Amino acid sequence: MPTVNVALGERAYSIHIGRGLLSDAAYLPARLSGQAVAVVSNETVAPLYLQTVQESLRAAGARPFAIVLPDGEAYKNWQTLNRIFDALAERHCERGSTLVALGGGVIGDMGGFAAACYQRGMPFIQMPTTLLAQVDSSVGGKTAINHPLGKNMIGAFHQPSLVLIDIDTLSTLPRRELSAGMAEVIKYGLIRDADFFCWLEANMQKLMARDQTLLAEAIYRACRHKAEIVAADEREQGARALLNLGHTFGHAIETGLGYGVWLHGEAVAAGMLMAARLSMQLGWLPLADVERIERLLLAAELPVRAPEMGAERYLQLMRHDKKVHNGRLRLILLESLGKAVISDAVHEAEIARAIQG
Amino acid sequence: MPTVNVALGERAYSIHIGRGLLSDAAYLPARLSGQAVAVVSNETVAPLYLQTVQESLRAAGARPFAIVLPDGEAYKNWQTLNRIFDALAERHCERGSTLVALGGGVIGDMGGFAAACYQRGMPFIQMPTTLLAQVDSSVGGKTAINHPLGKNMIGAFHQPSLVLIDIDTLSTLPRRELSAGMAEVIKYGLIRDADFFCWLEANMQKLMARDQTLLAEAIYRACRHKAEIVAADEREQGARALLNLGHTFGHAIETGLGYGVWLHGEAVAAGMLMAARLSMQLGWLPLADVERIERLLLAAELPVRAPEMGAERYLQLMRHDKKVHNGRLRLILLESLGKAVISDAVHEAEIARAIQG
């Protein structure tokens, strides 16, 4: 079974990728034995996988209990977070208890943030069930909730102790969410691996048909990229910011339309194309490459046209994003296909042009 | 001016102790120039020192703005924390902006936790204005808010970038709060410095008369102890737990009576005496030493009798505290006067006897 190691010294951990992992107690750490384990999930995922995970935990000697939350980005807020804290406190969870986040990106981010804050930090395990969470949010320790004025504004860096990616969960994933996850897969090709981009161009049709072998390969390659980037820059002081390609535009879309109207991956897809167009305006990327990116996104059934909100509204929302530095917008752009760079030197009028597309 | 360095590698920082520090821009870091700085304070402290601090910040080239919260432990909760987040987001604060916590332990803990979470972490400066905050909570990076089921249940380890202790602020401190802070000063003598305990016995009368020279000396010695302990064990995996002498009993008092009825330091004082009595029951501490501790606490005008709540209620509240490990109460006890140890081997019946006094 493919395993990726995230080399973070005393916070190092493994990402296991394979089939049937949720039902196999062998992948769970021995220290769970005798411990209370909170399984945080949502109303969509719990009916599918909660029982399986609880049985594995019991087989590992743990005492699992469930915290089932409403599903959706709209619930990634204080109120829902507090429901996790209440349940942990009522069950007398301790610093040594473990939290399992079983679900997509919202559950992983919010469960992870709860684990970061409860008693100033408890261990947690990521069991991502969406492609997006598997290739992106479950790896790297970024946890957060949303604030009315900005996405992921309140959060922490808190690394999981283990990530279990069970490919079987993708069989129940709605097609729209498969596409949304594919946006983040494509991102790795764009920012640092032109070969992977070509591989995705060649295989996107089969990937969208859920070919298990190819999906496992894509997830493995994506996780390896993410692990390398995170190991080099855990707290996003430098190169980790490249992972935000398309995200400043994307967050503006998500916030502007209201969380959950567009999926995160959909907003990132449209945002990546805006970043590509801006890179072309700056003379870095040829039109042919912008068109290749657009074609690959379309093959992954992703939106390539951002919603109409007016350039000024976009800029206003982008200024609220975390990627502002000394008052200047800091964007991730493409120097070439497969090589991203950080830039805070682009004039806002130029950005507005790319937005208007 | 005495300075204590907290040796935490890339998170190292200085604690400056002296008079007139709040009105002196020279102690502020150069990187504040041109930056937005949020000064978090409360309705009691703001009228006394907010203007002074804002003028110093302006003199250092920063753009300060104030977030003034209601005063008291009862407000150390989500609702108040969200007021800080709202203000930071409305003012477009970035990861590079700085938060200043100007006030006592509640402001320091809550301001620090806001800084830990806002955009996953922004720098913050502690300007503690109570003796308790100066000798304890402002140093070491423990930040938190309360949960209805337990004190400081939700929080983070987030080190300040600087601590400025202006002794002049003690002139406006209510006498009851001077006493409460003195409980934490006495604690350092009890857990690791018998000499300091003797020095406090000799000087308590003058300290309570606010002798500036002696207060500066006491704060310096307390901060040096705290800095040494934190540098050796930042995240409370081991020896840092010794700082919790009296705190498990104390938190039970605070939670049992409702936050704010007893001051934290008062609860710790009564709790330390309970721990001393328990240590005596175990045959570690002679009665004469328990009596010396009681006399010193009384000289600092601190309560030495815990409120009547019944031993079972105490134990129930203590089981909810963060200091539970594998389901056993973990207490800090005194092997001798000046030497604390961690123990999770004490039978609950024995603890109940110490509670009944």
HADDOCK unambig.tbl for C-alpha pairs under 7 A between the chains (distance, minus, plus):
assign (segid A and resid 89 and name CA) (segid B and resid 149 and name CA) 6.49 0.50 0.50
assign (segid A and resid 92 and name CA) (segid B and resid 320 and name CA) 6.17 0.50 0.50
assign (segid A and resid 94 and name CA) (segid B and resid 322 and name CA) 6.46 0.50 0.50
assign (segid A and resid 94 and name CA) (segid B and resid 324 and name CA) 6.60 0.50 0.50
assign (segid A and resid 94 and name CA) (segid B and resid 325 and name CA) 6.96 0.50 0.50
assign (segid A and resid 117 and name CA) (segid B and resid 154 and name CA) 5.10 0.50 0.50
assign (segid A and resid 117 and name CA) (segid B and resid 155 and name CA) 4.79 0.50 0.50
assign (segid A and resid 117 and name CA) (segid B and resid 156 and name CA) 5.65 0.50 0.50
assign (segid A and resid 118 and name CA) (segid B and resid 153 and name CA) 6.05 0.50 0.50
assign (segid A and resid 118 and name CA) (segid B and resid 154 and name CA) 4.83 0.50 0.50
assign (segid A and resid 118 and name CA) (segid B and resid 155 and name CA) 6.50 0.50 0.50
assign (segid A and resid 119 and name CA) (segid B and resid 153 and name CA) 4.78 0.50 0.50
assign (segid A and resid 119 and name CA) (segid B and resid 154 and name CA) 5.44 0.50 0.50
assign (segid A and resid 119 and name CA) (segid B and resid 155 and name CA) 6.27 0.50 0.50
assign (segid A and resid 119 and name CA) (segid B and resid 322 and name CA) 6.32 0.50 0.50
assign (segid A and resid 120 and name CA) (segid B and resid 154 and name CA) 6.13 0.50 0.50
assign (segid A and resid 120 and name CA) (segid B and resid 155 and name CA) 4.56 0.50 0.50
assign (segid A and resid 120 and name CA) (segid B and resid 156 and name CA) 4.35 0.50 0.50
assign (segid A and resid 120 and name CA) (segid B and resid 157 and name CA) 6.40 0.50 0.50
assign (segid A and resid 121 and name CA) (segid B and resid 156 and name CA) 6.84 0.50 0.50
assign (segid A and resid 149 and name CA) (segid B and resid 89 and name CA) 6.48 0.50 0.50
assign (segid A and resid 153 and name CA) (segid B and resid 118 and name CA) 6.06 0.50 0.50
assign (segid A and resid 153 and name CA) (segid B and resid 119 and name CA) 4.78 0.50 0.50
assign (segid A and resid 154 and name CA) (segid B and resid 117 and name CA) 5.10 0.50 0.50
assign (segid A and resid 154 and name CA) (segid B and resid 118 and name CA) 4.85 0.50 0.50
assign (segid A and resid 154 and name CA) (segid B and resid 119 and name CA) 5.45 0.50 0.50
assign (segid A and resid 154 and name CA) (segid B and resid 120 and name CA) 6.13 0.50 0.50
assign (segid A and resid 155 and name CA) (segid B and resid 117 and name CA) 4.80 0.50 0.50
assign (segid A and resid 155 and name CA) (segid B and resid 118 and name CA) 6.52 0.50 0.50
assign (segid A and resid 155 and name CA) (segid B and resid 119 and name CA) 6.27 0.50 0.50
assign (segid A and resid 155 and name CA) (segid B and resid 120 and name CA) 4.56 0.50 0.50
assign (segid A and resid 156 and name CA) (segid B and resid 117 and name CA) 5.66 0.50 0.50
assign (segid A and resid 156 and name CA) (segid B and resid 120 and name CA) 4.35 0.50 0.50
assign (segid A and resid 156 and name CA) (segid B and resid 121 and name CA) 6.85 0.50 0.50
assign (segid A and resid 157 and name CA) (segid B and resid 120 and name CA) 6.42 0.50 0.50
assign (segid A and resid 320 and name CA) (segid B and resid 92 and name CA) 6.20 0.50 0.50
assign (segid A and resid 322 and name CA) (segid B and resid 94 and name CA) 6.47 0.50 0.50
assign (segid A and resid 322 and name CA) (segid B and resid 119 and name CA) 6.36 0.50 0.50
assign (segid A and resid 324 and name CA) (segid B and resid 94 and name CA) 6.63 0.50 0.50
